[in-house]
Amino acid sequence: MKDNKDNLSRFWFILSNALHPIGFFLYFRHRKAYPNKAKRALTSTLIGVPIAIFGGYIMNTFCP
């Protein structure tokens, strides 16, 4: 039987990618008890930041 307690669910992964404070919160909440879950939340957040900056630049430049 596989232990799923140390895996971040797909829902929280997507949410932490879209809303960065949630990813940081999940990282600090789970960093000691569930290090794999915390690492995945932080990775998702850090990947989402440049994507959000680039998307904001494109939207502000090309959409009036």
Predicted model as a PDB file, atoms N, CA, C, CB and O in Angstrom, pLDDT in the B-factor column:
MODEL        1                                                                  
ATOM      1  N   MET A   1       0.847  -1.180   0.000  1.00 50.00           N  
ATOM      2  CA  MET A   1       0.000   0.000   0.000  1.00 50.00           C  
ATOM      3  C   MET A   1       0.895   1.247   0.000  1.00 50.00           C  
ATOM      4  CB  MET A   1      -0.965  -0.004   1.231  1.00 50.00           C  
ATOM      5  O   MET A   1       1.860   1.330   0.761  1.00 50.00           O  
ATOM      6  N   LYS A   2       0.570   2.188  -0.842  1.00 60.00           N  
ATOM      7  CA  LYS A   2       1.374   3.391  -0.986  1.00 60.00           C  
ATOM      8  C   LYS A   2       0.932   4.449   0.026  1.00 60.00           C  
ATOM      9  CB  LYS A   2       1.270   3.939  -2.420  1.00 60.00           C  
ATOM     10  O   LYS A   2      -0.261   4.676   0.225  1.00 60.00           O  
ATOM     11  N   ASP A   3       1.909   5.087   0.657  1.00 64.00           N  
ATOM     12  CA  ASP A   3       1.631   6.138   1.636  1.00 64.00           C  
ATOM     13  C   ASP A   3       1.525   7.478   0.916  1.00 64.00           C  
ATOM     14  CB  ASP A   3       2.736   6.187   2.734  1.00 64.00           C  
ATOM     15  O   ASP A   3       2.515   7.962   0.369  1.00 64.00           O  
ATOM     16  N   ASN A   4       0.337   8.084   0.908  1.00 72.00           N  
ATOM     17  CA  ASN A   4       0.094   9.337   0.192  1.00 72.00           C  
ATOM     18  C   ASN A   4       0.153  10.565   1.088  1.00 72.00           C  
ATOM     19  CB  ASN A   4      -1.242   9.283  -0.483  1.00 72.00           C  
ATOM     20  O   ASN A   4      -0.180  11.661   0.636  1.00 72.00           O  
ATOM     21  N   LYS A   5       0.563  10.418   2.337  1.00 80.00           N  
ATOM     22  CA  LYS A   5       0.568  11.577   3.236  1.00 80.00           C  
ATOM     23  C   LYS A   5       1.655  12.579   2.880  1.00 80.00           C  
ATOM     24  CB  LYS A   5       0.747  11.122   4.670  1.00 80.00           C  
ATOM     25  O   LYS A   5       1.509  13.769   3.160  1.00 80.00           O  
ATOM     26  N   ASP A   6       2.748  12.120   2.264  1.00 86.00           N  
ATOM     27  CA  ASP A   6       3.846  13.034   1.948  1.00 86.00           C  
ATOM     28  C   ASP A   6       3.833  13.473   0.496  1.00 86.00           C  
ATOM     29  CB  ASP A   6       5.169  12.384   2.266  1.00 86.00           C  
ATOM     30  O   ASP A   6       4.860  13.910  -0.023  1.00 86.00           O  
ATOM     31  N   ASN A   7       2.696  13.366  -0.170  1.00 90.00           N  
ATOM     32  CA  ASN A   7       2.541  13.843  -1.541  1.00 90.00           C  
ATOM     33  C   ASN A   7       1.534  14.980  -1.568  1.00 90.00           C  
ATOM     34  CB  ASN A   7       2.096  12.697  -2.482  1.00 90.00           C  
ATOM     35  O   ASN A   7       0.462  14.893  -0.970  1.00 90.00           O  
ATOM     36  N   LEU A   8       1.892  16.038  -2.265  1.00 90.00           N  
ATOM     37  CA  LEU A   8       0.982  17.174  -2.425  1.00 90.00           C  
ATOM     38  C   LEU A   8      -0.053  16.813  -3.480  1.00 90.00           C  
ATOM     39  CB  LEU A   8       1.757  18.476  -2.822  1.00 90.00           C  
ATOM     40  O   LEU A   8       0.299  16.357  -4.568  1.00 90.00           O  
ATOM     41  N   SER A   9      -1.321  17.014  -3.165  1.00 91.00           N  
ATOM     42  CA  SER A   9      -2.369  16.664  -4.126  1.00 91.00           C  
ATOM     43  C   SER A   9      -2.312  17.583  -5.340  1.00 91.00           C  
ATOM     44  CB  SER A   9      -3.758  16.742  -3.465  1.00 91.00           C  
ATOM     45  O   SER A   9      -1.745  18.674  -5.282  1.00 91.00           O  
ATOM     46  N   ARG A  10      -2.895  17.138  -6.415  1.00 93.00           N  
ATOM     47  CA  ARG A  10      -2.897  17.904  -7.659  1.00 93.00           C  
ATOM     48  C   ARG A  10      -3.622  19.233  -7.481  1.00 93.00           C  
ATOM     49  CB  ARG A  10      -3.550  17.095  -8.784  1.00 93.00           C  
ATOM     50  O   ARG A  10      -3.206  20.248  -8.041  1.00 93.00           O  
ATOM     51  N   PHE A  11      -4.698  19.234  -6.707  1.00 94.00           N  
ATOM     52  CA  PHE A  11      -5.450  20.458  -6.456  1.00 94.00           C  
ATOM     53  C   PHE A  11      -4.570  21.513  -5.780  1.00 94.00           C  
ATOM     54  CB  PHE A  11      -6.681  20.159  -5.588  1.00 94.00           C  
ATOM     55  O   PHE A  11      -4.535  22.661  -6.222  1.00 94.00           O  
ATOM     56  N   TRP A  12      -3.857  21.134  -4.710  1.00 93.00           N  
ATOM     57  CA  TRP A  12      -3.010  22.083  -3.998  1.00 93.00           C  
ATOM     58  C   TRP A  12      -1.801  22.489  -4.829  1.00 93.00           C  
ATOM     59  CB  TRP A  12      -2.553  21.490  -2.676  1.00 93.00           C  
ATOM     60  O   TRP A  12      -1.312  23.610  -4.697  1.00 93.00           O  
ATOM     61  N   PHE A  13      -1.311  21.590  -5.688  1.00 93.00           N  
ATOM     62  CA  PHE A  13      -0.202  21.924  -6.572  1.00 93.00           C  
ATOM     63  C   PHE A  13      -0.604  23.035  -7.540  1.00 93.00           C  
ATOM     64  CB  PHE A  13       0.261  20.680  -7.346  1.00 93.00           C  
ATOM     65  O   PHE A  13       0.133  24.005  -7.716  1.00 93.00           O  
ATOM     66  N   ILE A  14      -1.763  22.891  -8.161  1.00 93.00           N  
ATOM     67  CA  ILE A  14      -2.245  23.896  -9.106  1.00 93.00           C  
ATOM     68  C   ILE A  14      -2.579  25.202  -8.382  1.00 93.00           C  
ATOM     69  CB  ILE A  14      -3.483  23.373  -9.863  1.00 93.00           C  
ATOM     70  O   ILE A  14      -2.287  26.286  -8.886  1.00 93.00           O  
ATOM     71  N   LEU A  15      -3.180  25.098  -7.221  1.00 94.00           N  
ATOM     72  CA  LEU A  15      -3.541  26.299  -6.466  1.00 94.00           C  
ATOM     73  C   LEU A  15      -2.303  27.053  -5.990  1.00 94.00           C  
ATOM     74  CB  LEU A  15      -4.418  25.930  -5.270  1.00 94.00           C  
ATOM     75  O   LEU A  15      -2.281  28.284  -6.005  1.00 94.00           O  
ATOM     76  N   SER A  16      -1.277  26.323  -5.568  1.00 93.00           N  
ATOM     77  CA  SER A  16      -0.055  27.010  -5.130  1.00 93.00           C  
ATOM     78  C   SER A  16       0.706  27.610  -6.308  1.00 93.00           C  
ATOM     79  CB  SER A  16       0.851  26.042  -4.367  1.00 93.00           C  
ATOM     80  O   SER A  16       1.467  28.562  -6.134  1.00 93.00           O  
ATOM     81  N   ASN A  17       0.507  27.066  -7.495  1.00 93.00           N  
ATOM     82  CA  ASN A  17       1.122  27.633  -8.683  1.00 93.00           C  
ATOM     83  C   ASN A  17       0.410  28.921  -9.090  1.00 93.00           C  
ATOM     84  CB  ASN A  17       1.099  26.620  -9.834  1.00 93.00           C  
ATOM     85  O   ASN A  17       1.053  29.866  -9.548  1.00 93.00           O  
ATOM     86  N   ALA A  18      -0.894  28.965  -8.927  1.00 92.00           N  
ATOM     87  CA  ALA A  18      -1.670  30.135  -9.322  1.00 92.00           C  
ATOM     88  C   ALA A  18      -1.676  31.228  -8.251  1.00 92.00           C  
ATOM     89  CB  ALA A  18      -3.089  29.724  -9.635  1.00 92.00           C  
ATOM     90  O   ALA A  18      -1.616  32.413  -8.578  1.00 92.00           O  
ATOM     91  N   LEU A  19      -1.746  30.846  -7.000  1.00 93.00           N  
ATOM     92  CA  LEU A  19      -1.791  31.799  -5.891  1.00 93.00           C  
ATOM     93  C   LEU A  19      -0.569  31.569  -5.006  1.00 93.00           C  
ATOM     94  CB  LEU A  19      -3.118  31.650  -5.068  1.00 93.00           C  
ATOM     95  O   LEU A  19      -0.558  30.657  -4.180  1.00 93.00           O  
ATOM     96  N   HIS A  20       0.435  32.378  -5.176  1.00 93.00           N  
ATOM     97  CA  HIS A  20       1.738  32.143  -4.569  1.00 93.00           C  
ATOM     98  C   HIS A  20       1.748  32.189  -3.037  1.00 93.00           C  
ATOM     99  CB  HIS A  20       2.698  33.145  -5.088  1.00 93.00           C  
ATOM    100  O   HIS A  20       2.491  31.417  -2.432  1.00 93.00           O  
ATOM    101  N   PRO A  21       0.972  33.041  -2.385  1.00 94.00           N  
ATOM    102  CA  PRO A  21       0.981  32.995  -0.916  1.00 94.00           C  
ATOM    103  C   PRO A  21       0.519  31.642  -0.359  1.00 94.00           C  
ATOM    104  CB  PRO A  21       0.092  34.099  -0.364  1.00 94.00           C  
ATOM    105  O   PRO A  21       0.971  31.221   0.706  1.00 94.00           O  
ATOM    106  N   ILE A  22      -0.370  30.972  -1.071  1.00 94.00           N  
ATOM    107  CA  ILE A  22      -0.809  29.652  -0.617  1.00 94.00           C  
ATOM    108  C   ILE A  22       0.338  28.657  -0.687  1.00 94.00           C  
ATOM    109  CB  ILE A  22      -1.994  29.154  -1.458  1.00 94.00           C  
ATOM    110  O   ILE A  22       0.483  27.822   0.207  1.00 94.00           O  
ATOM    111  N   GLY A  23       1.150  28.729  -1.727  1.00 94.00           N  
ATOM    112  CA  GLY A  23       2.302  27.846  -1.838  1.00 94.00           C  
ATOM    113  C   GLY A  23       3.308  28.076  -0.731  1.00 94.00           C  
ATOM    114  O   GLY A  23       3.838  27.118  -0.169  1.00 94.00           O  
ATOM    115  N   PHE A  24       3.582  29.335  -0.406  1.00 95.00           N  
ATOM    116  CA  PHE A  24       4.507  29.627   0.693  1.00 95.00           C  
ATOM    117  C   PHE A  24       3.925  29.152   2.027  1.00 95.00           C  
ATOM    118  CB  PHE A  24       4.816  31.141   0.753  1.00 95.00           C  
ATOM    119  O   PHE A  24       4.650  28.623   2.869  1.00 95.00           O  
ATOM    120  N   PHE A  25       2.620  29.343   2.216  1.00 96.00           N  
ATOM    121  CA  PHE A  25       1.973  28.871   3.442  1.00 96.00           C  
ATOM    122  C   PHE A  25       2.080  27.354   3.569  1.00 96.00           C  
ATOM    123  CB  PHE A  25       0.500  29.298   3.469  1.00 96.00           C  
ATOM    124  O   PHE A  25       2.405  26.841   4.640  1.00 96.00           O  
ATOM    125  N   LEU A  26       1.808  26.632   2.475  1.00 94.00           N  
ATOM    126  CA  LEU A  26       1.914  25.178   2.514  1.00 94.00           C  
ATOM    127  C   LEU A  26       3.337  24.722   2.788  1.00 94.00           C  
ATOM    128  CB  LEU A  26       1.427  24.583   1.210  1.00 94.00           C  
ATOM    129  O   LEU A  26       3.553  23.733   3.488  1.00 94.00           O  
ATOM    130  N   TYR A  27       4.311  25.443   2.237  1.00 95.00           N  
ATOM    131  CA  TYR A  27       5.703  25.089   2.495  1.00 95.00           C  
ATOM    132  C   TYR A  27       6.023  25.221   3.986  1.00 95.00           C  
ATOM    133  CB  TYR A  27       6.649  25.979   1.663  1.00 95.00           C  
ATOM    134  O   TYR A  27       6.562  24.290   4.585  1.00 95.00           O  
ATOM    135  N   PHE A  28       5.697  26.363   4.589  1.00 96.00           N  
ATOM    136  CA  PHE A  28       6.033  26.568   5.987  1.00 96.00           C  
ATOM    137  C   PHE A  28       5.210  25.684   6.920  1.00 96.00           C  
ATOM    138  CB  PHE A  28       5.837  28.017   6.352  1.00 96.00           C  
ATOM    139  O   PHE A  28       5.668  25.346   8.011  1.00 96.00           O  
ATOM    140  N   ARG A  29       4.024  25.312   6.511  1.00 94.00           N  
ATOM    141  CA  ARG A  29       3.189  24.439   7.344  1.00 94.00           C  
ATOM    142  C   ARG A  29       3.695  22.999   7.353  1.00 94.00           C  
ATOM    143  CB  ARG A  29       1.748  24.472   6.854  1.00 94.00           C  
ATOM    144  O   ARG A  29       3.659  22.344   8.395  1.00 94.00           O  
ATOM    145  N   HIS A  30       4.162  22.500   6.220  1.00 93.00           N  
ATOM    146  CA  HIS A  30       4.517  21.080   6.101  1.00 93.00           C  
ATOM    147  C   HIS A  30       6.017  20.806   6.026  1.00 93.00           C  
ATOM    148  CB  HIS A  30       3.864  20.511   4.888  1.00 93.00           C  
ATOM    149  O   HIS A  30       6.409  19.663   5.791  1.00 93.00           O  
ATOM    150  N   ARG A  31       6.865  21.809   6.216  1.00 93.00           N  
ATOM    151  CA  ARG A  31       8.291  21.613   5.968  1.00 93.00           C  
ATOM    152  C   ARG A  31       8.954  20.625   6.914  1.00 93.00           C  
ATOM    153  CB  ARG A  31       8.992  22.917   6.061  1.00 93.00           C  
ATOM    154  O   ARG A  31       9.923  19.981   6.513  1.00 93.00           O  
ATOM    155  N   LYS A  32       8.490  20.472   8.138  1.00 93.00           N  
ATOM    156  CA  LYS A  32       9.126  19.543   9.080  1.00 93.00           C  
ATOM    157  C   LYS A  32       8.472  18.169   9.070  1.00 93.00           C  
ATOM    158  CB  LYS A  32       9.081  20.113  10.485  1.00 93.00           C  
ATOM    159  O   LYS A  32       9.166  17.153   9.102  1.00 93.00           O  
ATOM    160  N   ALA A  33       7.161  18.129   9.026  1.00 91.00           N  
ATOM    161  CA  ALA A  33       6.466  16.846   9.094  1.00 91.00           C  
ATOM    162  C   ALA A  33       6.459  16.111   7.757  1.00 91.00           C  
ATOM    163  CB  ALA A  33       5.044  17.056   9.563  1.00 91.00           C  
ATOM    164  O   ALA A  33       6.621  14.892   7.719  1.00 91.00           O  
ATOM    165  N   TYR A  34       6.275  16.843   6.667  1.00 92.00           N  
ATOM    166  CA  TYR A  34       6.183  16.251   5.330  1.00 92.00           C  
ATOM    167  C   TYR A  34       7.106  17.002   4.371  1.00 92.00           C  
ATOM    168  CB  TYR A  34       4.716  16.281   4.811  1.00 92.00           C  
ATOM    169  O   TYR A  34       6.639  17.885   3.651  1.00 92.00           O  
ATOM    170  N   PRO A  35       8.385  16.682   4.338  1.00 92.00           N  
ATOM    171  CA  PRO A  35       9.326  17.463   3.526  1.00 92.00           C  
ATOM    172  C   PRO A  35       9.095  17.361   2.019  1.00 92.00           C  
ATOM    173  CB  PRO A  35      10.719  17.025   3.830  1.00 92.00           C  
ATOM    174  O   PRO A  35       9.347  18.330   1.303  1.00 92.00           O  
ATOM    175  N   ASN A  36       8.625  16.223   1.519  1.00 92.00           N  
ATOM    176  CA  ASN A  36       8.364  16.113   0.076  1.00 92.00           C  
ATOM    177  C   ASN A  36       7.181  16.973  -0.341  1.00 92.00           C  
ATOM    178  CB  ASN A  36       8.106  14.654  -0.312  1.00 92.00           C  
ATOM    179  O   ASN A  36       7.202  17.599  -1.400  1.00 92.00           O  
ATOM    180  N   LYS A  37       6.157  17.000   0.489  1.00 92.00           N  
ATOM    181  CA  LYS A  37       4.986  17.837   0.221  1.00 92.00           C  
ATOM    182  C   LYS A  37       5.379  19.315   0.233  1.00 92.00           C  
ATOM    183  CB  LYS A  37       3.872  17.567   1.261  1.00 92.00           C  
ATOM    184  O   LYS A  37       4.944  20.083  -0.625  1.00 92.00           O  
ATOM    185  N   ALA A  38       6.195  19.707   1.199  1.00 94.00           N  
ATOM    186  CA  ALA A  38       6.634  21.094   1.307  1.00 94.00           C  
ATOM    187  C   ALA A  38       7.504  21.487   0.118  1.00 94.00           C  
ATOM    188  CB  ALA A  38       7.398  21.311   2.615  1.00 94.00           C  
ATOM    189  O   ALA A  38       7.368  22.587  -0.416  1.00 94.00           O  
ATOM    190  N   LYS A  39       8.388  20.599  -0.292  1.00 94.00           N  
ATOM    191  CA  LYS A  39       9.268  20.895  -1.419  1.00 94.00           C  
ATOM    192  C   LYS A  39       8.474  21.065  -2.707  1.00 94.00           C  
ATOM    193  CB  LYS A  39      10.308  19.789  -1.587  1.00 94.00           C  
ATOM    194  O   LYS A  39       8.782  21.943  -3.512  1.00 94.00           O  
ATOM    195  N   ARG A  40       7.465  20.241  -2.907  1.00 94.00           N  
ATOM    196  CA  ARG A  40       6.663  20.347  -4.126  1.00 94.00           C  
ATOM    197  C   ARG A  40       5.841  21.634  -4.132  1.00 94.00           C  
ATOM    198  CB  ARG A  40       5.739  19.130  -4.265  1.00 94.00           C  
ATOM    199  O   ARG A  40       5.684  22.254  -5.184  1.00 94.00           O  
ATOM    200  N   ALA A  41       5.316  22.046  -2.985  1.00 94.00           N  
ATOM    201  CA  ALA A  41       4.564  23.304  -2.899  1.00 94.00           C  
ATOM    202  C   ALA A  41       5.469  24.496  -3.190  1.00 94.00           C  
ATOM    203  CB  ALA A  41       3.920  23.456  -1.508  1.00 94.00           C  
ATOM    204  O   ALA A  41       5.075  25.419  -3.903  1.00 94.00           O  
ATOM    205  N   LEU A  42       6.684  24.477  -2.639  1.00 95.00           N  
ATOM    206  CA  LEU A  42       7.613  25.577  -2.874  1.00 95.00           C  
ATOM    207  C   LEU A  42       8.069  25.612  -4.329  1.00 95.00           C  
ATOM    208  CB  LEU A  42       8.821  25.457  -1.948  1.00 95.00           C  
ATOM    209  O   LEU A  42       8.186  26.687  -4.917  1.00 95.00           O  
ATOM    210  N   THR A  43       8.324  24.454  -4.907  1.00 95.00           N  
ATOM    211  CA  THR A  43       8.726  24.390  -6.312  1.00 95.00           C  
ATOM    212  C   THR A  43       7.630  24.930  -7.211  1.00 95.00           C  
ATOM    213  CB  THR A  43       9.072  22.953  -6.710  1.00 95.00           C  
ATOM    214  O   THR A  43       7.904  25.683  -8.146  1.00 95.00           O  
ATOM    215  N   SER A  44       6.405  24.555  -6.937  1.00 95.00           N  
ATOM    216  CA  SER A  44       5.280  25.041  -7.731  1.00 95.00           C  
ATOM    217  C   SER A  44       5.156  26.553  -7.637  1.00 95.00           C  
ATOM    218  CB  SER A  44       3.982  24.380  -7.278  1.00 95.00           C  
ATOM    219  O   SER A  44       4.908  27.223  -8.640  1.00 95.00           O  
ATOM    220  N   THR A  45       5.325  27.086  -6.449  1.00 95.00           N  
ATOM    221  CA  THR A  45       5.236  28.528  -6.268  1.00 95.00           C  
ATOM    222  C   THR A  45       6.357  29.254  -6.997  1.00 95.00           C  
ATOM    223  CB  THR A  45       5.268  28.875  -4.790  1.00 95.00           C  
ATOM    224  O   THR A  45       6.121  30.271  -7.649  1.00 95.00           O  
ATOM    225  N   LEU A  46       7.577  28.736  -6.889  1.00 95.00           N  
ATOM    226  CA  LEU A  46       8.713  29.405  -7.520  1.00 95.00           C  
ATOM    227  C   LEU A  46       8.671  29.296  -9.038  1.00 95.00           C  
ATOM    228  CB  LEU A  46      10.012  28.824  -7.002  1.00 95.00           C  
ATOM    229  O   LEU A  46       9.210  30.163  -9.727  1.00 95.00           O  
ATOM    230  N   ILE A  47       8.055  28.267  -9.569  1.00 94.00           N  
ATOM    231  CA  ILE A  47       7.868  28.161 -11.014  1.00 94.00           C  
ATOM    232  C   ILE A  47       6.762  29.116 -11.474  1.00 94.00           C  
ATOM    233  CB  ILE A  47       7.528  26.704 -11.415  1.00 94.00           C  
ATOM    234  O   ILE A  47       6.841  29.676 -12.567  1.00 94.00           O  
ATOM    235  N   GLY A  48       5.747  29.298 -10.657  1.00 94.00           N  
ATOM    236  CA  GLY A  48       4.618  30.140 -11.027  1.00 94.00           C  
ATOM    237  C   GLY A  48       4.906  31.623 -11.020  1.00 94.00           C  
ATOM    238  O   GLY A  48       4.240  32.373 -11.733  1.00 94.00           O  
ATOM    239  N   VAL A  49       5.874  32.074 -10.242  1.00 94.00           N  
ATOM    240  CA  VAL A  49       6.177  33.506 -10.157  1.00 94.00           C  
ATOM    241  C   VAL A  49       6.650  34.063 -11.501  1.00 94.00           C  
ATOM    242  CB  VAL A  49       7.243  33.757  -9.086  1.00 94.00           C  
ATOM    243  O   VAL A  49       6.088  35.056 -11.961  1.00 94.00           O  
ATOM    244  N   PRO A  50       7.667  33.464 -12.157  1.00 94.00           N  
ATOM    245  CA  PRO A  50       8.072  34.025 -13.458  1.00 94.00           C  
ATOM    246  C   PRO A  50       6.989  33.902 -14.528  1.00 94.00           C  
ATOM    247  CB  PRO A  50       9.330  33.337 -13.943  1.00 94.00           C  
ATOM    248  O   PRO A  50       6.873  34.758 -15.405  1.00 94.00           O  
ATOM    249  N   ILE A  51       6.211  32.851 -14.451  1.00 93.00           N  
ATOM    250  CA  ILE A  51       5.111  32.692 -15.402  1.00 93.00           C  
ATOM    251  C   ILE A  51       4.097  33.822 -15.218  1.00 93.00           C  
ATOM    252  CB  ILE A  51       4.425  31.311 -15.223  1.00 93.00           C  
ATOM    253  O   ILE A  51       3.599  34.372 -16.200  1.00 93.00           O  
ATOM    254  N   ALA A  52       3.790  34.171 -13.969  1.00 93.00           N  
ATOM    255  CA  ALA A  52       2.847  35.254 -13.696  1.00 93.00           C  
ATOM    256  C   ALA A  52       3.406  36.606 -14.149  1.00 93.00           C  
ATOM    257  CB  ALA A  52       2.509  35.298 -12.200  1.00 93.00           C  
ATOM    258  O   ALA A  52       2.674  37.433 -14.692  1.00 93.00           O  
ATOM    259  N   ILE A  53       4.688  36.825 -13.926  1.00 94.00           N  
ATOM    260  CA  ILE A  53       5.305  38.089 -14.356  1.00 94.00           C  
ATOM    261  C   ILE A  53       5.278  38.196 -15.875  1.00 94.00           C  
ATOM    262  CB  ILE A  53       6.764  38.197 -13.837  1.00 94.00           C  
ATOM    263  O   ILE A  53       4.915  39.238 -16.421  1.00 94.00           O  
ATOM    264  N   PHE A  54       5.658  37.128 -16.552  1.00 95.00           N  
ATOM    265  CA  PHE A  54       5.652  37.124 -18.013  1.00 95.00           C  
ATOM    266  C   PHE A  54       4.227  37.285 -18.565  1.00 95.00           C  
ATOM    267  CB  PHE A  54       6.280  35.825 -18.542  1.00 95.00           C  
ATOM    268  O   PHE A  54       4.010  38.035 -19.517  1.00 95.00           O  
ATOM    269  N   GLY A  55       3.266  36.583 -17.969  1.00 93.00           N  
ATOM    270  CA  GLY A  55       1.875  36.714 -18.399  1.00 93.00           C  
ATOM    271  C   GLY A  55       1.327  38.106 -18.177  1.00 93.00           C  
ATOM    272  O   GLY A  55       0.587  38.625 -19.012  1.00 93.00           O  
ATOM    273  N   GLY A  56       1.686  38.717 -17.053  1.00 93.00           N  
ATOM    274  CA  GLY A  56       1.266  40.089 -16.793  1.00 93.00           C  
ATOM    275  C   GLY A  56       1.868  41.068 -17.773  1.00 93.00           C  
ATOM    276  O   GLY A  56       1.203  42.008 -18.207  1.00 93.00           O  
ATOM    277  N   TYR A  57       3.119  40.855 -18.122  1.00 94.00           N  
ATOM    278  CA  TYR A  57       3.763  41.717 -19.120  1.00 94.00           C  
ATOM    279  C   TYR A  57       3.073  41.602 -20.467  1.00 94.00           C  
ATOM    280  CB  TYR A  57       5.245  41.362 -19.262  1.00 94.00           C  
ATOM    281  O   TYR A  57       2.799  42.617 -21.108  1.00 94.00           O  
ATOM    282  N   ILE A  58       2.788  40.384 -20.908  1.00 93.00           N  
ATOM    283  CA  ILE A  58       2.122  40.164 -22.196  1.00 93.00           C  
ATOM    284  C   ILE A  58       0.727  40.796 -22.180  1.00 93.00           C  
ATOM    285  CB  ILE A  58       2.026  38.644 -22.511  1.00 93.00           C  
ATOM    286  O   ILE A  58       0.336  41.458 -23.141  1.00 93.00           O  
ATOM    287  N   MET A  59      -0.011  40.596 -21.110  1.00 93.00           N  
ATOM    288  CA  MET A  59      -1.374  41.140 -21.035  1.00 93.00           C  
ATOM    289  C   MET A  59      -1.366  42.670 -21.015  1.00 93.00           C  
ATOM    290  CB  MET A  59      -2.092  40.605 -19.785  1.00 93.00           C  
ATOM    291  O   MET A  59      -2.226  43.297 -21.634  1.00 93.00           O  
ATOM    292  N   ASN A  60      -0.420  43.269 -20.323  1.00 93.00           N  
ATOM    293  CA  ASN A  60      -0.356  44.723 -20.266  1.00 93.00           C  
ATOM    294  C   ASN A  60       0.180  45.349 -21.547  1.00 93.00           C  
ATOM    295  CB  ASN A  60       0.496  45.145 -19.111  1.00 93.00           C  
ATOM    296  O   ASN A  60      -0.141  46.498 -21.853  1.00 93.00           O  
ATOM    297  N   THR A  61       0.979  44.623 -22.287  1.00 92.00           N  
ATOM    298  CA  THR A  61       1.568  45.169 -23.511  1.00 92.00           C  
ATOM    299  C   THR A  61       0.630  45.045 -24.702  1.00 92.00           C  
ATOM    300  CB  THR A  61       2.876  44.468 -23.818  1.00 92.00           C  
ATOM    301  O   THR A  61       0.472  45.999 -25.464  1.00 92.00           O  
ATOM    302  N   PHE A  62       0.018  43.907 -24.870  1.00 88.00           N  
ATOM    303  CA  PHE A  62      -0.743  43.640 -26.089  1.00 88.00           C  
ATOM    304  C   PHE A  62      -2.258  43.725 -25.940  1.00 88.00           C  
ATOM    305  CB  PHE A  62      -0.394  42.300 -26.590  1.00 88.00           C  
ATOM    306  O   PHE A  62      -2.965  43.696 -26.947  1.00 88.00           O  
ATOM    307  N   CYS A  63      -2.764  43.826 -24.757  1.00 82.00           N  
ATOM    308  CA  CYS A  63      -4.215  43.942 -24.550  1.00 82.00           C  
ATOM    309  C   CYS A  63      -4.518  45.315 -23.973  1.00 82.00           C  
ATOM    310  CB  CYS A  63      -4.749  42.814 -23.603  1.00 82.00           C  
ATOM    311  O   CYS A  63      -4.104  45.625 -22.856  1.00 82.00           O  
ATOM    312  N   PRO A  64      -5.235  46.138 -24.725  1.00 72.00           N  
ATOM    313  CA  PRO A  64      -5.516  47.512 -24.240  1.00 72.00           C  
ATOM    314  C   PRO A  64      -6.482  47.551 -23.096  1.00 72.00           C  
ATOM    315  CB  PRO A  64      -6.058  48.357 -25.351  1.00 72.00           C  
ATOM    316  O   PRO A  64      -6.804  48.629 -22.596  1.00 72.00           O  
TER     317      PRO A  64                                                      
ENDMDL                                                                          
END                                                                             
